[in-house]
């Protein structure tokens, strides 16, 4: 699944993304931590891995990692 970063707080390492279907989805510090990234920019395209319950498990940059 892919989307675009809508918000990102470097202090809490959490944020929200806008999915391609127009819905908004929050991700926590754990999902960001699994990415291996240091920072996300607003408007940046990302891929996500979601758990069966819909929570974001991992955020990544498409084509990287």
Chimera marker file (.cmm) of the C-alpha trace (Angstrom):
<marker_set name="trace">
<marker id="1" x="0.000" y="0.000" z="0.000" r="1" g="1" b="0" radius="0.5"/>
<marker id="2" x="1.298" y="3.494" z="-0.758" r="1" g="1" b="0" radius="0.5"/>
<marker id="3" x="0.535" y="7.018" z="0.321" r="1" g="1" b="0" radius="0.5"/>
<marker id="4" x="1.929" y="10.484" z="0.918" r="1" g="1" b="0" radius="0.5"/>
<marker id="5" x="3.212" y="11.885" z="4.211" r="1" g="1" b="0" radius="0.5"/>
<marker id="6" x="0.661" y="14.401" z="5.532" r="1" g="1" b="0" radius="0.5"/>
<marker id="7" x="2.272" y="15.077" z="8.926" r="1" g="1" b="0" radius="0.5"/>
<marker id="8" x="5.476" y="14.000" z="10.654" r="1" g="1" b="0" radius="0.5"/>
<marker id="9" x="6.753" y="14.995" z="14.094" r="1" g="1" b="0" radius="0.5"/>
<marker id="10" x="10.495" y="14.285" z="14.407" r="1" g="1" b="0" radius="0.5"/>
<marker id="11" x="10.212" y="14.574" z="18.187" r="1" g="1" b="0" radius="0.5"/>
<marker id="12" x="7.684" y="11.772" z="18.568" r="1" g="1" b="0" radius="0.5"/>
<marker id="13" x="8.725" y="10.052" z="15.318" r="1" g="1" b="0" radius="0.5"/>
<marker id="14" x="5.076" y="9.579" z="14.393" r="1" g="1" b="0" radius="0.5"/>
<marker id="15" x="2.719" y="11.060" z="11.861" r="1" g="1" b="0" radius="0.5"/>
<marker id="16" x="-0.057" y="10.537" z="9.369" r="1" g="1" b="0" radius="0.5"/>
<marker id="17" x="-0.189" y="9.688" z="5.726" r="1" g="1" b="0" radius="0.5"/>
<marker id="18" x="-2.778" y="10.185" z="3.041" r="1" g="1" b="0" radius="0.5"/>
<marker id="19" x="-3.481" y="6.926" z="1.233" r="1" g="1" b="0" radius="0.5"/>
<marker id="20" x="-4.094" y="6.837" z="-2.499" r="1" g="1" b="0" radius="0.5"/>
<marker id="21" x="-7.811" y="6.232" z="-1.866" r="1" g="1" b="0" radius="0.5"/>
<marker id="22" x="-8.004" y="9.568" z="0.025" r="1" g="1" b="0" radius="0.5"/>
<marker id="23" x="-8.202" y="8.140" z="3.543" r="1" g="1" b="0" radius="0.5"/>
<marker id="24" x="-5.840" y="9.220" z="6.309" r="1" g="1" b="0" radius="0.5"/>
<marker id="25" x="-3.855" y="6.721" z="8.368" r="1" g="1" b="0" radius="0.5"/>
<marker id="26" x="-1.710" y="7.356" z="11.450" r="1" g="1" b="0" radius="0.5"/>
<marker id="27" x="1.613" y="5.640" z="12.119" r="1" g="1" b="0" radius="0.5"/>
<marker id="28" x="3.540" y="5.456" z="15.347" r="1" g="1" b="0" radius="0.5"/>
<marker id="29" x="7.194" y="5.655" z="16.289" r="1" g="1" b="0" radius="0.5"/>
<marker id="30" x="7.537" y="1.862" z="16.156" r="1" g="1" b="0" radius="0.5"/>
<marker id="31" x="6.509" y="1.754" z="12.482" r="1" g="1" b="0" radius="0.5"/>
<marker id="32" x="8.865" y="4.620" z="11.654" r="1" g="1" b="0" radius="0.5"/>
<marker id="33" x="11.681" y="2.962" z="13.632" r="1" g="1" b="0" radius="0.5"/>
<marker id="34" x="11.378" y="-0.194" z="11.523" r="1" g="1" b="0" radius="0.5"/>
<marker id="35" x="12.011" y="1.895" z="8.401" r="1" g="1" b="0" radius="0.5"/>
<marker id="36" x="15.675" y="2.596" z="9.139" r="1" g="1" b="0" radius="0.5"/>
<marker id="37" x="15.064" y="6.194" z="8.027" r="1" g="1" b="0" radius="0.5"/>
<marker id="38" x="16.033" y="9.320" z="9.950" r="1" g="1" b="0" radius="0.5"/>
<marker id="39" x="13.375" y="11.725" z="8.695" r="1" g="1" b="0" radius="0.5"/>
<marker id="40" x="10.294" y="11.992" z="6.497" r="1" g="1" b="0" radius="0.5"/>
<marker id="41" x="9.286" y="15.075" z="4.480" r="1" g="1" b="0" radius="0.5"/>
<marker id="42" x="5.748" y="16.323" z="4.032" r="1" g="1" b="0" radius="0.5"/>
<marker id="43" x="4.510" y="15.195" z="0.632" r="1" g="1" b="0" radius="0.5"/>
<marker id="44" x="7.012" y="12.324" z="0.436" r="1" g="1" b="0" radius="0.5"/>
<marker id="45" x="5.748" y="9.082" z="-1.136" r="1" g="1" b="0" radius="0.5"/>
<marker id="46" x="5.959" y="6.054" z="1.129" r="1" g="1" b="0" radius="0.5"/>
<marker id="47" x="4.987" y="2.411" z="1.143" r="1" g="1" b="0" radius="0.5"/>
<marker id="48" x="3.495" y="0.881" z="4.255" r="1" g="1" b="0" radius="0.5"/>
<marker id="49" x="3.113" y="-2.598" z="5.608" r="1" g="1" b="0" radius="0.5"/>
<marker id="50" x="-0.055" y="-2.972" z="7.650" r="1" g="1" b="0" radius="0.5"/>
<marker id="51" x="-0.959" y="-5.586" z="10.235" r="1" g="1" b="0" radius="0.5"/>
<marker id="52" x="-4.218" y="-7.559" z="9.874" r="1" g="1" b="0" radius="0.5"/>
<marker id="53" x="-5.915" y="-5.155" z="12.312" r="1" g="1" b="0" radius="0.5"/>
<marker id="54" x="-5.002" y="-2.194" z="10.070" r="1" g="1" b="0" radius="0.5"/>
<marker id="55" x="-2.210" y="-0.732" z="12.199" r="1" g="1" b="0" radius="0.5"/>
<marker id="56" x="0.883" y="0.374" z="10.309" r="1" g="1" b="0" radius="0.5"/>
<marker id="57" x="3.755" y="-2.036" z="10.954" r="1" g="1" b="0" radius="0.5"/>
<marker id="58" x="6.450" y="-0.374" z="8.821" r="1" g="1" b="0" radius="0.5"/>
<marker id="59" x="6.922" y="2.752" z="6.727" r="1" g="1" b="0" radius="0.5"/>
<marker id="60" x="9.409" y="2.685" z="3.841" r="1" g="1" b="0" radius="0.5"/>
<marker id="61" x="10.438" y="4.598" z="0.749" r="1" g="1" b="0" radius="0.5"/>
<marker id="62" x="9.266" y="2.835" z="-2.441" r="1" g="1" b="0" radius="0.5"/>
<marker id="63" x="12.226" y="1.158" z="-4.114" r="1" g="1" b="0" radius="0.5"/>
<marker id="64" x="14.434" y="1.484" z="-1.011" r="1" g="1" b="0" radius="0.5"/>
<marker id="65" x="14.587" y="-1.211" z="1.646" r="1" g="1" b="0" radius="0.5"/>
<link id1="1" id2="2" r="1" g="1" b="0" radius="0.2"/>
<link id1="2" id2="3" r="1" g="1" b="0" radius="0.2"/>
<link id1="3" id2="4" r="1" g="1" b="0" radius="0.2"/>
<link id1="4" id2="5" r="1" g="1" b="0" radius="0.2"/>
<link id1="5" id2="6" r="1" g="1" b="0" radius="0.2"/>
<link id1="6" id2="7" r="1" g="1" b="0" radius="0.2"/>
<link id1="7" id2="8" r="1" g="1" b="0" radius="0.2"/>
<link id1="8" id2="9" r="1" g="1" b="0" radius="0.2"/>
<link id1="9" id2="10" r="1" g="1" b="0" radius="0.2"/>
<link id1="10" id2="11" r="1" g="1" b="0" radius="0.2"/>
<link id1="11" id2="12" r="1" g="1" b="0" radius="0.2"/>
<link id1="12" id2="13" r="1" g="1" b="0" radius="0.2"/>
<link id1="13" id2="14" r="1" g="1" b="0" radius="0.2"/>
<link id1="14" id2="15" r="1" g="1" b="0" radius="0.2"/>
<link id1="15" id2="16" r="1" g="1" b="0" radius="0.2"/>
<link id1="16" id2="17" r="1" g="1" b="0" radius="0.2"/>
<link id1="17" id2="18" r="1" g="1" b="0" radius="0.2"/>
<link id1="18" id2="19" r="1" g="1" b="0" radius="0.2"/>
<link id1="19" id2="20" r="1" g="1" b="0" radius="0.2"/>
<link id1="20" id2="21" r="1" g="1" b="0" radius="0.2"/>
<link id1="21" id2="22" r="1" g="1" b="0" radius="0.2"/>
<link id1="22" id2="23" r="1" g="1" b="0" radius="0.2"/>
<link id1="23" id2="24" r="1" g="1" b="0" radius="0.2"/>
<link id1="24" id2="25" r="1" g="1" b="0" radius="0.2"/>
<link id1="25" id2="26" r="1" g="1" b="0" radius="0.2"/>
<link id1="26" id2="27" r="1" g="1" b="0" radius="0.2"/>
<link id1="27" id2="28" r="1" g="1" b="0" radius="0.2"/>
<link id1="28" id2="29" r="1" g="1" b="0" radius="0.2"/>
<link id1="29" id2="30" r="1" g="1" b="0" radius="0.2"/>
<link id1="30" id2="31" r="1" g="1" b="0" radius="0.2"/>
<link id1="31" id2="32" r="1" g="1" b="0" radius="0.2"/>
<link id1="32" id2="33" r="1" g="1" b="0" radius="0.2"/>
<link id1="33" id2="34" r="1" g="1" b="0" radius="0.2"/>
<link id1="34" id2="35" r="1" g="1" b="0" radius="0.2"/>
<link id1="35" id2="36" r="1" g="1" b="0" radius="0.2"/>
<link id1="36" id2="37" r="1" g="1" b="0" radius="0.2"/>
<link id1="37" id2="38" r="1" g="1" b="0" radius="0.2"/>
<link id1="38" id2="39" r="1" g="1" b="0" radius="0.2"/>
<link id1="39" id2="40" r="1" g="1" b="0" radius="0.2"/>
<link id1="40" id2="41" r="1" g="1" b="0" radius="0.2"/>
<link id1="41" id2="42" r="1" g="1" b="0" radius="0.2"/>
<link id1="42" id2="43" r="1" g="1" b="0" radius="0.2"/>
<link id1="43" id2="44" r="1" g="1" b="0" radius="0.2"/>
<link id1="44" id2="45" r="1" g="1" b="0" radius="0.2"/>
<link id1="45" id2="46" r="1" g="1" b="0" radius="0.2"/>
<link id1="46" id2="47" r="1" g="1" b="0" radius="0.2"/>
<link id1="47" id2="48" r="1" g="1" b="0" radius="0.2"/>
<link id1="48" id2="49" r="1" g="1" b="0" radius="0.2"/>
<link id1="49" id2="50" r="1" g="1" b="0" radius="0.2"/>
<link id1="50" id2="51" r="1" g="1" b="0" radius="0.2"/>
<link id1="51" id2="52" r="1" g="1" b="0" radius="0.2"/>
<link id1="52" id2="53" r="1" g="1" b="0" radius="0.2"/>
<link id1="53" id2="54" r="1" g="1" b="0" radius="0.2"/>
<link id1="54" id2="55" r="1" g="1" b="0" radius="0.2"/>
<link id1="55" id2="56" r="1" g="1" b="0" radius="0.2"/>
<link id1="56" id2="57" r="1" g="1" b="0" radius="0.2"/>
<link id1="57" id2="58" r="1" g="1" b="0" radius="0.2"/>
<link id1="58" id2="59" r="1" g="1" b="0" radius="0.2"/>
<link id1="59" id2="60" r="1" g="1" b="0" radius="0.2"/>
<link id1="60" id2="61" r="1" g="1" b="0" radius="0.2"/>
<link id1="61" id2="62" r="1" g="1" b="0" radius="0.2"/>
<link id1="62" id2="63" r="1" g="1" b="0" radius="0.2"/>
<link id1="63" id2="64" r="1" g="1" b="0" radius="0.2"/>
<link id1="64" id2="65" r="1" g="1" b="0" radius="0.2"/>
</marker_set>
